[in-house]
Amino acid sequence: MAKLYSENSLEKTKNEGPKNETIKFILDYSKAYKVVKGKRKKFGMLLN
């Protein structure tokens, strides 16, 4: 099972990082997500 992937394909994927669009999406989502604490529960809201 370990020999299914060649060493060349693993070397190519090591240097790749996330796309700029992915980073922007995650940052925008985290800025819009708010947690409000109630008496017994926490509520998560996505504020757009």
Backbone atoms as SQL, in Angstrom:
CREATE TABLE atoms (id INTEGER PRIMARY KEY, chain TEXT, resi INTEGER, resn TEXT, atom TEXT, x REAL, y REAL, z REAL);
INSERT INTO atoms VALUES
  (1, 'A', 1, 'MET', 'N', 0.825, -1.199, 0.000),
  (2, 'A', 1, 'MET', 'CA', 0.000, 0.000, 0.000),
  (3, 'A', 1, 'MET', 'C', 0.866, 1.259, 0.000),
  (4, 'A', 2, 'ALA', 'N', 2.006, 1.207, 0.658),
  (5, 'A', 2, 'ALA', 'CA', 2.866, 2.373, 0.751),
  (6, 'A', 2, 'ALA', 'C', 3.506, 2.733, -0.582),
  (7, 'A', 3, 'LYS', 'N', 3.576, 1.797, -1.521),
  (8, 'A', 3, 'LYS', 'CA', 4.238, 2.052, -2.791),
  (9, 'A', 3, 'LYS', 'C', 3.261, 2.529, -3.864),
  (10, 'A', 4, 'LEU', 'N', 2.040, 2.871, -3.513),
  (11, 'A', 4, 'LEU', 'CA', 1.091, 3.367, -4.490),
  (12, 'A', 4, 'LEU', 'C', 1.474, 4.753, -4.992),
  (13, 'A', 5, 'TYR', 'N', 2.101, 5.545, -4.160),
  (14, 'A', 5, 'TYR', 'CA', 2.476, 6.911, -4.506),
  (15, 'A', 5, 'TYR', 'C', 3.972, 6.955, -4.791),
  (16, 'A', 6, 'SER', 'N', 4.321, 7.607, -5.871),
  (17, 'A', 6, 'SER', 'CA', 5.736, 7.694, -6.199),
  (18, 'A', 6, 'SER', 'C', 6.379, 8.846, -5.444),
  (19, 'A', 7, 'GLU', 'N', 7.682, 8.810, -5.329),
  (20, 'A', 7, 'GLU', 'CA', 8.402, 9.869, -4.623),
  (21, 'A', 7, 'GLU', 'C', 8.303, 11.194, -5.368),
  (22, 'A', 8, 'ASN', 'N', 8.232, 11.156, -6.679),
  (23, 'A', 8, 'ASN', 'CA', 8.134, 12.394, -7.458),
  (24, 'A', 8, 'ASN', 'C', 6.847, 13.150, -7.171),
  (25, 'A', 9, 'SER', 'N', 5.747, 12.458, -7.045),
  (26, 'A', 9, 'SER', 'CA', 4.485, 13.136, -6.778),
  (27, 'A', 9, 'SER', 'C', 4.465, 13.723, -5.371),
  (28, 'A', 10, 'LEU', 'N', 5.117, 13.078, -4.417),
  (29, 'A', 10, 'LEU', 'CA', 5.179, 13.622, -3.064),
  (30, 'A', 10, 'LEU', 'C', 6.051, 14.867, -3.012),
  (31, 'A', 11, 'GLU', 'N', 7.126, 14.909, -3.770),
  (32, 'A', 11, 'GLU', 'CA', 8.001, 16.080, -3.786),
  (33, 'A', 11, 'GLU', 'C', 7.292, 17.287, -4.386),
  (34, 'A', 12, 'LYS', 'N', 6.454, 17.082, -5.373),
  (35, 'A', 12, 'LYS', 'CA', 5.738, 18.188, -6.013),
  (36, 'A', 12, 'LYS', 'C', 4.715, 18.817, -5.075),
  (37, 'A', 13, 'THR', 'N', 4.088, 18.041, -4.236),
  (38, 'A', 13, 'THR', 'CA', 3.035, 18.557, -3.370),
  (39, 'A', 13, 'THR', 'C', 3.565, 19.182, -2.088),
  (40, 'A', 14, 'LYS', 'N', 4.814, 18.963, -1.744),
  (41, 'A', 14, 'LYS', 'CA', 5.354, 19.511, -0.500),
  (42, 'A', 14, 'LYS', 'C', 5.420, 21.029, -0.526),
  (43, 'A', 15, 'ASN', 'N', 5.733, 21.635, -1.658),
  (44, 'A', 15, 'ASN', 'CA', 5.937, 23.076, -1.733),
  (45, 'A', 15, 'ASN', 'C', 4.663, 23.862, -2.005),
  (46, 'A', 16, 'GLU', 'N', 3.580, 23.199, -2.267),
  (47, 'A', 16, 'GLU', 'CA', 2.337, 23.894, -2.555),
  (48, 'A', 16, 'GLU', 'C', 1.671, 24.340, -1.265),
  (49, 'A', 17, 'GLY', 'N', 1.143, 25.538, -1.290),
  (50, 'A', 17, 'GLY', 'CA', 0.430, 26.069, -0.134),
  (51, 'A', 17, 'GLY', 'C', -1.003, 26.371, -0.518),
  (52, 'A', 18, 'PRO', 'N', -1.772, 26.926, 0.404),
  (53, 'A', 18, 'PRO', 'CA', -3.153, 27.268, 0.086),
  (54, 'A', 18, 'PRO', 'C', -3.218, 28.440, -0.894),
  (55, 'A', 19, 'LYS', 'N', -4.271, 28.484, -1.670),
  (56, 'A', 19, 'LYS', 'CA', -4.465, 29.580, -2.614),
  (57, 'A', 19, 'LYS', 'C', -4.859, 30.843, -1.852),
  (58, 'A', 20, 'ASN', 'N', -4.597, 31.981, -2.462),
  (59, 'A', 20, 'ASN', 'CA', -4.944, 33.258, -1.834),
  (60, 'A', 20, 'ASN', 'C', -6.445, 33.382, -1.613),
  (61, 'A', 21, 'GLU', 'N', -7.250, 32.820, -2.517),
  (62, 'A', 21, 'GLU', 'CA', -8.706, 32.881, -2.363),
  (63, 'A', 21, 'GLU', 'C', -9.155, 32.105, -1.121),
  (64, 'A', 22, 'THR', 'N', -8.488, 30.990, -0.843),
  (65, 'A', 22, 'THR', 'CA', -8.829, 30.180, 0.322),
  (66, 'A', 22, 'THR', 'C', -8.519, 30.933, 1.607),
  (67, 'A', 23, 'ILE', 'N', -7.367, 31.562, 1.658),
  (68, 'A', 23, 'ILE', 'CA', -6.982, 32.328, 2.844),
  (69, 'A', 23, 'ILE', 'C', -7.940, 33.489, 3.067),
  (70, 'A', 24, 'LYS', 'N', -8.297, 34.199, 1.981),
  (71, 'A', 24, 'LYS', 'CA', -9.219, 35.332, 2.097),
  (72, 'A', 24, 'LYS', 'C', -10.584, 34.866, 2.598),
  (73, 'A', 25, 'PHE', 'N', -11.071, 33.730, 2.081),
  (74, 'A', 25, 'PHE', 'CA', -12.366, 33.205, 2.501),
  (75, 'A', 25, 'PHE', 'C', -12.367, 32.865, 3.989),
  (76, 'A', 26, 'ILE', 'N', -11.324, 32.202, 4.463),
  (77, 'A', 26, 'ILE', 'CA', -11.256, 31.815, 5.877),
  (78, 'A', 26, 'ILE', 'C', -11.170, 33.038, 6.776),
  (79, 'A', 27, 'LEU', 'N', -10.371, 34.021, 6.397),
  (80, 'A', 27, 'LEU', 'CA', -10.261, 35.236, 7.208),
  (81, 'A', 27, 'LEU', 'C', -11.569, 36.009, 7.241),
  (82, 'A', 28, 'ASP', 'N', -12.237, 36.140, 6.101),
  (83, 'A', 28, 'ASP', 'CA', -13.518, 36.848, 6.064),
  (84, 'A', 28, 'ASP', 'C', -14.578, 36.120, 6.888),
  (85, 'A', 29, 'TYR', 'N', -14.579, 34.799, 6.814),
  (86, 'A', 29, 'TYR', 'CA', -15.542, 34.013, 7.589),
  (87, 'A', 29, 'TYR', 'C', -15.302, 34.179, 9.084),
  (88, 'A', 30, 'SER', 'N', -14.033, 34.153, 9.487),
  (89, 'A', 30, 'SER', 'CA', -13.740, 34.268, 10.913),
  (90, 'A', 30, 'SER', 'C', -14.051, 35.665, 11.437),
  (91, 'A', 31, 'LYS', 'N', -13.944, 36.675, 10.594),
  (92, 'A', 31, 'LYS', 'CA', -14.297, 38.034, 11.012),
  (93, 'A', 31, 'LYS', 'C', -15.805, 38.176, 11.187),
  (94, 'A', 32, 'ALA', 'N', -16.582, 37.465, 10.377),
  (95, 'A', 32, 'ALA', 'CA', -18.037, 37.585, 10.420),
  (96, 'A', 32, 'ALA', 'C', -18.670, 36.684, 11.474),
  (97, 'A', 33, 'TYR', 'N', -17.948, 35.703, 11.984),
  (98, 'A', 33, 'TYR', 'CA', -18.505, 34.749, 12.946),
  (99, 'A', 33, 'TYR', 'C', -18.378, 35.296, 14.364),
  (100, 'A', 34, 'LYS', 'N', -19.479, 35.390, 15.053),
  (101, 'A', 34, 'LYS', 'CA', -19.499, 35.904, 16.428),
  (102, 'A', 34, 'LYS', 'C', -20.151, 34.881, 17.349),
  (103, 'A', 35, 'VAL', 'N', -19.660, 34.803, 18.565),
  (104, 'A', 35, 'VAL', 'CA', -20.219, 33.912, 19.576),
  (105, 'A', 35, 'VAL', 'C', -20.811, 34.776, 20.680),
  (106, 'A', 36, 'VAL', 'N', -22.079, 34.530, 20.993),
  (107, 'A', 36, 'VAL', 'CA', -22.777, 35.260, 22.049),
  (108, 'A', 36, 'VAL', 'C', -23.045, 34.282, 23.181),
  (109, 'A', 37, 'LYS', 'N', -22.616, 34.643, 24.374),
  (110, 'A', 37, 'LYS', 'CA', -22.812, 33.785, 25.543),
  (111, 'A', 37, 'LYS', 'C', -24.137, 34.120, 26.207),
  (112, 'A', 38, 'GLY', 'N', -24.951, 33.091, 26.415),
  (113, 'A', 38, 'GLY', 'CA', -26.201, 33.242, 27.141),
  (114, 'A', 38, 'GLY', 'C', -26.017, 32.754, 28.573),
  (115, 'A', 39, 'LYS', 'N', -27.110, 32.576, 29.269),
  (116, 'A', 39, 'LYS', 'CA', -27.018, 32.100, 30.650),
  (117, 'A', 39, 'LYS', 'C', -26.543, 30.658, 30.705),
  (118, 'A', 40, 'ARG', 'N', -27.035, 29.824, 29.790),
  (119, 'A', 40, 'ARG', 'CA', -26.685, 28.405, 29.824),
  (120, 'A', 40, 'ARG', 'C', -25.958, 27.926, 28.562),
  (121, 'A', 41, 'LYS', 'N', -26.103, 28.637, 27.473),
  (122, 'A', 41, 'LYS', 'CA', -25.560, 28.179, 26.192),
  (123, 'A', 41, 'LYS', 'C', -24.784, 29.281, 25.489),
  (124, 'A', 42, 'LYS', 'N', -23.987, 28.859, 24.519),
  (125, 'A', 42, 'LYS', 'CA', -23.305, 29.794, 23.635),
  (126, 'A', 42, 'LYS', 'C', -23.946, 29.679, 22.263),
  (127, 'A', 43, 'PHE', 'N', -24.134, 30.818, 21.613),
  (128, 'A', 43, 'PHE', 'CA', -24.742, 30.843, 20.292),
  (129, 'A', 43, 'PHE', 'C', -23.747, 31.381, 19.291),
  (130, 'A', 44, 'GLY', 'N', -23.564, 30.678, 18.171),
  (131, 'A', 44, 'GLY', 'CA', -22.699, 31.138, 17.100),
  (132, 'A', 44, 'GLY', 'C', -23.536, 31.755, 16.003),
  (133, 'A', 45, 'MET', 'N', -23.114, 32.937, 15.534),
  (134, 'A', 45, 'MET', 'CA', -23.859, 33.631, 14.478),
  (135, 'A', 45, 'MET', 'C', -22.901, 34.073, 13.389),
  (136, 'A', 46, 'LEU', 'N', -23.353, 33.981, 12.177),
  (137, 'A', 46, 'LEU', 'CA', -22.593, 34.473, 11.034),
  (138, 'A', 46, 'LEU', 'C', -23.209, 35.794, 10.622),
  (139, 'A', 47, 'LEU', 'N', -22.496, 36.885, 10.851),
  (140, 'A', 47, 'LEU', 'CA', -22.998, 38.225, 10.566),
  (141, 'A', 47, 'LEU', 'C', -22.465, 38.699, 9.227),
  (142, 'A', 48, 'ASN', 'N', -23.348, 38.825, 8.270),
  (143, 'A', 48, 'ASN', 'CA', -22.945, 39.317, 6.942),
  (144, 'A', 48, 'ASN', 'C', -23.426, 40.721, 6.743);
